[in-house]
Amino acid sequence: MDAAEFPGAVVVPAACPAWCVTEHGLVLGEEDSLHIGARHIVHGDVAAWLCMSTDADGVVDGPYVVVGDTEYTLDEARALGVSLIALTEGAGSRAAAKG
């Protein structure tokens, strides 16, 4: 579909992932190739979301998990999650042993 033929129409790129909530077609150029997922509040004012981009040649960069100001690859985000769970489980078992 040619956006010029249908003014006001939102164009969803064919490579748009299912998790993308970006309203494509509102901004022209490079910014329109960004795919941004819904924000999830992690704690307080810290949010996490998915993002990726696709250039004009179809080359994909991402997806990445952004937490606050830090960008993680999917593998890095999984490793962080596993480490955080291990920390909390270890702390919980030590607290139970003391109690």
N, C-alpha and C positions, 0 to 999 in steps of 0.2 A: 504494500500500500504506500502510495506517495503522500506524505503529510501535506504537501502543498495543494493537493486536490481536495483535501477535506480539512479546512481550517477548524481548529478547536478539537479535532479528533486526537485521542491519546493513542500513540503508537507503542505497542509492546513489542520489544525486540524478540525475534524468534528464540534467541538464546537466553531469554529471561528466566532465571530459576524460580521455582514455585514459591520460595520463601521471600522473594523480592516484593517490597511494598512501595517502591518508587513509582511515581506517576510520570512515566516516560512521555516525551514529546512536549513537555512544558518548557524545557531548556534545550536549546540547540547546541550541537557540538559535542565536545569531549565529555562534558558533565552528564549528558544523557546516556552515556555508556556505563554509568555507575549503577550497580544493583545494591540496594541497601535493604536489610531485613528489619523487622520490628525490633524496637528497643525493649530490653528487659532490664528492670531495675535490679541490680545485684545487691546493693546496700546503700542506703542514704541517697546521695546524688550520683552514685557510680552506676552507669548503665553498660550493658553489653549488647552487641548486635553483630550480624553477619554482613559482610560487604565483599564485592568483587567488581572487576571491570572487564570489559571486552573492547578491544580496539577495533579500528575500521577493518582490519584484516581478519577479524574473528579470533585473535589471540586472547585467551582468558588469563587474567591475573587474579588468583584467589580460588575459592573464597577464603576469607580471613575472618577470625573472630576478633572484634575490637572490644576491649574491656577498659573503660575509662579512656585514657590517652594511649594505651598500648595495643598494638596489633599483633595477633598470634596466628600462625598457620593452624590448620585443623589439628594436626598432630601435636603441636605445642599446646593448644587449648585442651586437648584430651589429657595430655601429660599433667598440665596444671590442675585439672579437675581431679585426676586420680591422686595427685599429691595432696591436694586439699582434703579429700575424703580420708586418705590415710592419716593425715594429721589429726583430724577430728575424731576418728575412731580410736587412734592411739591415746589421745587426751581423755576420751570418755572411759576407756578401759582402766587407765591409771587412776582417774578420779573415783571409779567404782571400787578399785582395790584399796584405796585409802579410806573410803567411807565405811 
